[in-house]
Amino acid sequence: MASFMEYLATALFAIAIIHTFSVPVFARLANRGGPHAGLWHLLSEVEAVFGVWACVLLACMALLSGVGEAVNYIDTRNFTEPAFVFVIMVVAASRPIIELVNMAVRALARILPIRNELAMFFVTLSFVPLAGSFITEPAAMTLAALLLRDAYFRKPGQDGFKYMTLGVLFVNVSIGGVLTAYAAPPVLMVAQTFNWDTAYMATHFGWRAALAVCINAGVLTFICRPHLLDGTLGSPQDETAARPPVPLIVIAIHTLFLVGVVLSAHHPIVFLAFMMLFIGYAHAYKRHQNPLLIREGLMVGFFLAGLVVLGGLQKWWLQDLLAGLSPMVLYWGATALTAVTDNAALTYLGSLVEGTDELWRYMLVAGAVTGGGLTVIANAPNPAGFSILKGCFPDGAISPLKLLLSASIPTLVAAFMFLLPNSF
């Protein structure tokens, strides 16, 4: 039977979800000014929501069970993922890495037999999310969001286009990381337990994900083609800064830092050491840099840490719920549950269920990654994209409800692709 603290944690988790959907209200209050504008601004920051309510939980735990119990609970949580997302955001968002990705996107766009304006947009929403299978999903999200912000999102208005693009981006990043066994958080949590390697992921998940990513990006490009061609939505050349190009040696060194962080993703001391060296190098050659995303990265890390704290006490209801579902019901249930829980936590709890077969496991993970674009909390990289792009929307806030609606169609496309016949 669940304890009082677990009931309390679930209640606070529900309040945090409601708060997430309410941030546009707080943003409008903050923009009106007044003596409490600062407080409303804090409550309008999506990245702060789960961290704030996690602090409330810890304060209640300390009062009801003692400070030692609260400290012990924190000590038993794994904060590797929040720390990694913070580090990878800072490194991947550096100007040399962005220029490298821009060069790759332009090269791929030239190969496609369509107008360059269309090809650039398509490649940004397809190639970059799929690259997340190799450079990790948080890095892919950071890079794609920055490319979209600088090329297409800076112009005021065009909210419909921005929400449609955001929905496709979140869904494509969530499913684009399943070509390998280490890049997507929900896959990483179960790969060893289920004995899934990269070959298994590529043959069972990867080709389906790649098709869905290309379909989503292609359909959106087709819908927006008149505006992309006439320049209404901007173009990749709009924001070209009059600065000397970054030397290739600087790009190479930054790439080595990025590779080092990716390879040490499970070892916080190592990737944090890379982070410190990277900051020192970036400061030494700051003429080749844009401002580092330190604040944005810390806020995203705070959000994910809060999700870890609050999510750690949801096992009492979530695991039993998953265990009682048939594979098909599990698939759609996992897709829906992912919208209100982190998909990595969902798959981890599912991996603890005993006596499952291969079909049940496939449906669990497929559903978790399929629903990973529906909300900001559904997938660990989403807060990174949210943080980078929110300033391009009215009141500096992204409506979670509009995001949910805009991601629904791309989610259904992914859902259909993962249901294509397969032999188990």
C-alpha positions as CSV (number, residue, x, y, z in Angstrom):
1,M,0.0,0.0,0.0
2,A,1.3,3.5,-0.9
3,S,2.6,5.7,1.9
4,F,1.3,9.2,2.6
5,M,4.5,10.6,1.1
6,E,3.8,8.8,-2.2
7,Y,0.3,10.2,-2.2
8,L,1.6,13.6,-1.6
9,A,4.3,13.3,-4.3
10,T,1.6,12.2,-6.8
11,A,-0.6,15.2,-5.8
12,L,2.3,17.6,-6.3
13,F,3.2,15.9,-9.6
14,A,-0.3,16.5,-10.8
15,I,-0.2,20.1,-9.7
16,A,3.1,20.6,-11.5
17,I,1.5,19.2,-14.7
18,I,-1.4,21.6,-14.4
19,H,1.1,24.4,-13.7
20,T,3.0,23.5,-16.9
21,F,-0.2,24.0,-18.9
22,S,-0.9,27.3,-17.2
23,V,2.4,29.1,-17.9
24,P,0.9,31.4,-20.6
25,V,-1.4,32.8,-17.9
26,F,1.5,33.6,-15.6
27,A,3.4,35.1,-18.6
28,R,0.6,37.5,-19.3
29,L,0.5,38.5,-15.6
30,A,4.2,39.1,-15.6
31,N,4.0,41.3,-18.7
32,R,1.5,43.6,-17.1
33,G,4.1,44.6,-14.5
34,G,3.2,45.5,-10.9
35,P,4.8,44.7,-7.6
36,H,4.6,40.9,-8.1
37,A,5.7,40.8,-11.8
38,G,9.0,39.0,-10.8
39,L,7.1,36.2,-9.0
40,W,4.7,35.8,-12.0
41,H,7.7,35.7,-14.3
42,L,9.3,32.9,-12.2
43,L,6.0,30.9,-12.3
44,S,5.9,31.4,-16.1
45,E,9.2,29.7,-16.6
46,V,8.4,26.2,-17.7
47,E,12.0,25.1,-16.9
48,A,11.4,26.2,-13.2
49,V,8.0,24.4,-12.7
50,F,9.1,20.9,-11.7
51,G,12.1,22.2,-9.8
52,V,9.9,24.5,-7.7
53,W,7.4,21.7,-6.9
54,A,10.2,19.3,-6.2
55,C,11.4,21.8,-3.6
56,V,8.0,21.8,-2.1
57,L,8.0,18.0,-1.9
58,L,11.4,18.0,-0.2
59,A,10.3,20.7,2.3
60,C,7.3,18.6,3.2
61,M,9.4,15.5,3.5
62,A,11.8,17.3,5.8
63,L,9.0,18.6,8.0
64,L,7.1,15.3,8.2
65,S,9.9,12.7,8.1
66,G,12.9,14.7,9.1
67,V,15.8,16.4,7.3
68,G,17.8,13.1,7.3
69,E,15.0,11.3,5.3
70,A,14.8,14.1,2.8
71,V,18.6,14.1,2.3
72,N,18.7,10.3,2.0
73,Y,16.0,10.5,-0.7
74,I,18.0,13.0,-2.7
75,D,21.1,10.9,-2.3
76,T,19.3,7.9,-3.8
77,R,18.2,9.7,-6.9
78,N,20.2,9.6,-10.2
79,F,20.9,13.1,-11.5
80,T,23.2,12.0,-14.3
81,E,20.7,12.8,-17.1
82,P,19.9,16.4,-15.9
83,A,23.7,17.1,-15.6
84,F,24.4,15.6,-19.0
85,V,21.6,17.6,-20.8
86,F,23.0,20.8,-19.2
87,V,26.6,20.1,-20.5
88,I,25.5,18.9,-23.9
89,M,23.4,22.0,-24.4
90,V,26.3,24.3,-23.7
91,V,28.8,22.5,-25.9
92,A,26.4,21.8,-28.8
93,A,25.1,25.3,-28.9
94,S,28.6,26.8,-29.4
95,R,29.1,28.8,-32.6
96,P,31.8,26.4,-34.1
97,I,29.4,23.4,-33.7
98,I,26.5,25.4,-35.1
99,E,28.6,26.3,-38.1
100,L,29.7,22.7,-38.6
101,V,26.0,21.5,-38.6
102,N,25.1,24.4,-40.9
103,M,27.7,23.2,-43.4
104,A,26.4,19.6,-43.2
105,V,22.8,20.8,-43.6
106,R,23.7,22.9,-46.6
107,A,25.6,20.1,-48.2
108,L,22.7,17.7,-47.8
109,A,20.3,20.3,-49.1
110,R,22.2,20.7,-52.3
111,I,21.9,17.0,-53.0
112,L,18.1,17.0,-52.8
113,P,16.3,17.5,-56.1
114,I,14.2,20.4,-54.8
115,R,14.6,24.2,-54.3
116,N,17.2,25.0,-51.7
117,E,14.7,26.9,-49.5
118,L,12.6,23.8,-49.2
119,A,15.6,21.5,-48.9
120,M,17.1,23.4,-46.0
121,F,13.9,23.4,-44.0
122,F,13.4,19.7,-44.7
123,V,16.9,18.7,-43.8
124,T,16.8,20.7,-40.5
125,L,13.7,18.8,-39.4
126,S,14.8,15.3,-40.6
127,F,18.6,14.9,-40.8
128,V,19.3,16.8,-37.5
129,P,16.8,14.8,-35.4
130,L,18.0,11.5,-36.9
131,A,21.6,12.6,-36.1
132,G,20.4,12.4,-32.5
133,S,20.9,8.6,-32.7
134,F,24.6,9.3,-32.8
135,I,25.2,12.6,-31.0
136,T,22.4,12.0,-28.5
137,E,18.9,13.4,-28.6
138,P,19.6,16.5,-26.3
139,A,22.4,17.6,-28.7
140,A,20.2,17.1,-31.7
141,M,17.4,19.1,-30.1
142,T,19.7,21.9,-29.2
143,L,21.2,22.1,-32.7
144,A,17.9,21.9,-34.5
145,A,16.2,24.5,-32.2
146,L,19.0,27.0,-32.8
147,L,19.0,26.5,-36.5
148,L,15.2,27.0,-36.6
149,R,15.4,30.0,-34.3
150,D,18.0,31.8,-36.3
151,A,16.6,31.0,-39.8
152,Y,12.8,30.9,-39.4
153,F,11.5,31.9,-35.9
154,R,13.0,35.4,-35.4
155,K,10.3,37.1,-37.4
156,P,7.3,38.2,-35.4
157,G,3.9,36.6,-36.0
158,Q,3.5,33.3,-38.0
159,D,2.5,31.6,-34.8
160,G,0.7,28.8,-36.7
161,F,3.9,27.9,-38.6
162,K,5.9,28.0,-35.4
163,Y,3.7,25.7,-33.5
164,M,3.5,23.2,-36.4
165,T,7.2,23.2,-36.7
166,L,7.7,22.9,-33.0
167,G,5.4,19.9,-32.9
168,V,7.2,18.1,-35.7
169,L,10.6,18.9,-34.2
170,F,9.7,17.5,-30.8
171,V,8.2,14.3,-32.3
172,N,11.0,13.8,-34.7
173,V,13.7,14.2,-32.0
174,S,11.9,11.7,-29.8
175,I,11.7,9.0,-32.4
176,G,14.9,10.0,-34.3
177,G,17.1,8.7,-31.5
178,V,16.1,5.1,-31.7
179,L,18.5,4.0,-34.5
180,T,21.0,3.2,-31.8
181,A,20.8,1.8,-28.2
182,Y,22.5,4.6,-26.4
183,A,21.1,8.0,-27.6
184,A,17.4,8.1,-26.6
185,P,16.8,8.2,-22.8
186,P,13.8,5.8,-22.9
187,V,15.9,3.2,-24.9
188,L,19.0,3.7,-22.8
189,M,17.0,2.8,-19.6
190,V,16.0,-0.6,-20.9
191,A,18.6,-1.6,-23.5
192,Q,20.7,-3.7,-21.1
193,T,17.8,-5.2,-19.3
194,F,16.1,-6.2,-22.5
195,N,19.4,-7.2,-24.2
196,W,18.8,-4.8,-27.1
197,D,21.9,-3.7,-29.0
198,T,22.3,-1.1,-31.8
199,A,21.6,-3.8,-34.5
200,Y,18.4,-4.7,-32.8
201,M,17.3,-1.1,-32.5
202,A,18.1,-0.4,-36.2
203,T,16.2,-3.4,-37.5
204,H,13.2,-3.1,-35.2
205,F,12.8,0.6,-34.5
206,G,15.3,2.5,-36.7
207,W,13.9,2.2,-40.2
208,R,10.3,2.9,-38.9
209,A,11.5,6.0,-37.1
210,A,13.5,7.2,-40.2
211,L,10.4,6.8,-42.4
212,A,8.2,8.7,-39.9
213,V,10.7,11.5,-39.5
214,C,11.0,12.0,-43.2
215,I,7.2,11.9,-43.7
216,N,6.6,14.4,-40.9
217,A,9.3,16.8,-42.2
218,G,8.2,16.3,-45.8
219,V,4.5,17.0,-45.2
220,L,5.3,20.1,-43.2
221,T,7.7,21.4,-45.9
222,F,5.0,20.8,-48.5
223,I,2.4,22.6,-46.5
224,C,4.7,25.6,-45.9
225,R,6.3,25.6,-49.4
226,P,4.6,28.8,-50.7
227,H,5.8,30.8,-47.7
228,L,9.3,29.2,-47.6
229,L,9.8,30.0,-51.3
230,D,8.6,33.7,-51.1
231,G,10.6,34.3,-48.0
232,T,7.6,35.1,-45.7
233,L,9.0,32.7,-43.1
234,G,12.6,33.8,-43.4
235,S,15.4,31.8,-44.9
236,P,18.7,30.4,-43.6
237,Q,20.6,33.4,-45.0
238,D,18.5,36.0,-43.1
239,E,20.5,35.9,-39.9
240,T,24.0,35.5,-41.4
241,A,26.3,37.6,-39.2
242,A,29.0,39.8,-40.7
243,R,31.7,38.0,-38.8
244,P,34.8,36.1,-40.0
245,P,34.2,32.4,-40.4
246,V,35.4,30.1,-37.6
247,P,38.7,28.4,-38.4
248,L,38.6,24.7,-39.1
249,I,40.9,23.9,-36.3
250,V,38.6,25.6,-33.8
251,I,35.6,23.6,-35.2
252,A,37.7,20.4,-34.9
253,I,38.6,21.1,-31.3
254,H,34.9,21.8,-30.4
255,T,33.9,18.6,-32.2
256,L,36.4,16.7,-30.0
257,F,34.8,18.2,-26.9
258,L,31.3,17.2,-28.2
259,V,32.5,13.7,-28.9
260,G,34.1,13.4,-25.5
261,V,30.9,14.5,-23.7
262,V,28.8,12.1,-25.7
263,L,31.1,9.1,-25.1
264,S,31.2,9.9,-21.3
265,A,27.4,10.4,-21.0
266,H,27.1,7.9,-18.2
267,H,30.1,9.3,-16.2
268,P,29.2,12.7,-14.7
269,I,32.7,13.4,-13.3
270,V,34.2,12.9,-16.8
271,F,31.7,15.0,-18.8
272,L,31.7,17.7,-16.2
273,A,35.5,17.8,-16.5
274,F,35.1,18.1,-20.3
275,M,32.7,21.0,-19.6
276,M,35.2,22.9,-17.5
277,L,37.9,22.5,-20.1
278,F,35.5,23.5,-22.8
279,I,34.5,26.7,-21.0
280,G,38.2,27.6,-20.6
281,Y,38.9,27.0,-24.3
282,A,35.8,29.0,-25.4
283,H,36.9,31.9,-23.2
284,A,40.4,31.8,-24.6
285,Y,39.0,32.1,-28.1
286,K,35.9,34.0,-27.4
287,R,36.2,36.0,-30.7
288,H,35.0,32.8,-32.4
289,Q,32.1,32.3,-30.0
290,N,28.5,33.3,-29.3
291,P,27.5,33.7,-25.7
292,L,27.4,30.2,-24.1
293,L,23.9,28.9,-23.1
294,I,24.9,28.5,-19.4
295,R,21.7,30.0,-17.9
296,E,19.4,28.1,-20.4
297,G,21.3,24.9,-19.7
298,L,21.1,25.3,-16.0
299,M,17.4,26.0,-16.1
300,V,16.8,22.9,-18.3
301,G,18.9,20.8,-15.8
302,F,16.8,22.2,-12.9
303,F,13.6,21.2,-14.7
304,L,14.8,17.6,-15.3
305,A,16.2,17.3,-11.8
306,G,12.8,18.3,-10.4
307,L,11.2,15.7,-12.7
308,V,13.6,13.1,-11.2
309,V,12.7,14.0,-7.6
310,L,8.9,14.1,-8.2
311,G,8.9,11.1,-10.6
312,G,10.9,8.9,-8.1
313,L,7.7,8.4,-6.0
314,Q,5.3,7.5,-8.8
315,K,6.2,3.9,-9.0
316,W,3.4,2.9,-6.6
317,W,0.7,3.4,-9.3
318,L,2.5,3.6,-12.6
319,Q,4.3,0.2,-12.5
320,D,1.1,-1.8,-11.5
321,L,-0.8,0.1,-14.2
322,L,1.7,-1.0,-16.9
323,A,1.9,-4.6,-15.7
324,G,-1.8,-5.1,-16.2
325,L,-2.0,-4.0,-19.8
326,S,-2.0,-6.1,-23.0
327,P,0.6,-5.2,-25.6
328,M,-1.8,-3.2,-27.9
329,V,-3.4,-1.4,-24.9
330,L,0.1,-0.8,-23.5
331,Y,1.2,0.8,-26.8
332,W,-1.5,3.4,-26.8
333,G,-1.4,3.7,-23.0
334,A,2.3,4.4,-23.0
335,T,1.9,7.0,-25.8
336,A,-0.7,8.8,-23.7
337,L,1.1,8.4,-20.3
338,T,4.3,9.7,-21.8
339,A,2.6,13.1,-22.2
340,V,2.3,13.4,-18.4
341,T,5.4,11.5,-17.4
342,D,9.0,11.4,-18.6
343,N,9.2,8.6,-21.2
344,A,12.5,7.4,-19.7
345,A,10.9,6.9,-16.3
346,L,8.0,5.1,-18.0
347,T,10.2,2.6,-19.8
348,Y,12.4,2.0,-16.7
349,L,9.3,1.2,-14.6
350,G,8.1,-1.1,-17.4
351,S,11.5,-2.9,-17.4
352,L,10.9,-3.9,-13.8
353,V,7.7,-5.8,-14.7
354,E,8.5,-9.6,-14.6
355,G,7.4,-12.2,-17.1
356,T,7.0,-9.9,-20.2
357,D,7.6,-11.1,-23.7
358,E,9.3,-9.4,-26.6
359,L,6.2,-8.0,-28.1
360,W,5.2,-6.4,-24.8
361,R,8.6,-4.8,-24.5
362,Y,8.5,-3.5,-28.0
363,M,5.1,-1.9,-27.5
364,L,6.3,-0.3,-24.2
365,V,9.3,1.4,-25.8
366,A,7.6,2.2,-29.1
367,G,4.7,3.9,-27.3
368,A,7.1,5.8,-25.0
369,V,9.1,7.3,-27.9
370,T,6.0,7.9,-30.0
371,G,4.4,10.1,-27.4
372,G,7.7,11.9,-26.6
373,G,6.8,15.1,-28.5
374,L,3.4,15.8,-27.0
375,T,4.5,17.9,-24.1
376,V,7.5,19.6,-22.7
377,I,7.9,16.9,-19.9
378,A,7.4,13.9,-22.3
379,N,11.0,13.6,-23.3
380,A,14.2,14.8,-21.7
381,P,15.5,16.9,-24.6
382,N,12.2,18.8,-25.0
383,P,12.9,21.4,-22.3
384,A,16.1,22.3,-24.2
385,G,14.2,23.1,-27.4
386,F,11.5,24.9,-25.3
387,S,14.1,27.1,-23.6
388,I,15.8,28.1,-26.9
389,L,12.6,28.8,-28.9
390,K,10.1,30.2,-26.3
391,G,11.3,33.8,-26.8
392,C,10.0,33.7,-30.4
393,F,6.4,33.2,-29.2
394,P,4.0,35.8,-27.9
395,D,4.7,36.8,-24.3
396,G,7.8,34.7,-24.4
397,A,5.9,31.6,-23.6
398,I,4.9,28.5,-25.5
399,S,1.3,27.3,-25.0
400,P,1.5,23.6,-23.9
401,L,-2.0,23.0,-25.2
402,K,-1.1,24.4,-28.7
403,L,2.0,22.3,-28.6
404,L,0.0,19.2,-27.8
405,L,-2.4,19.9,-30.7
406,S,0.4,20.6,-33.2
407,A,2.3,17.5,-32.2
408,S,-0.8,15.2,-32.5
409,I,-0.7,14.6,-36.2
410,P,3.1,13.9,-36.3
411,T,2.6,11.6,-33.3
412,L,-0.1,9.6,-35.2
413,V,2.2,9.3,-38.2
414,A,4.9,7.8,-35.9
415,A,2.3,5.6,-34.2
416,F,1.3,4.1,-37.5
417,M,4.9,3.5,-38.6
418,F,5.7,1.6,-35.3
419,L,2.7,-0.6,-35.9
420,L,3.9,-1.8,-39.2
421,P,4.2,-5.7,-39.2
422,N,7.3,-7.2,-37.7
423,S,8.2,-10.7,-36.7
424,F,9.0,-11.5,-33.1
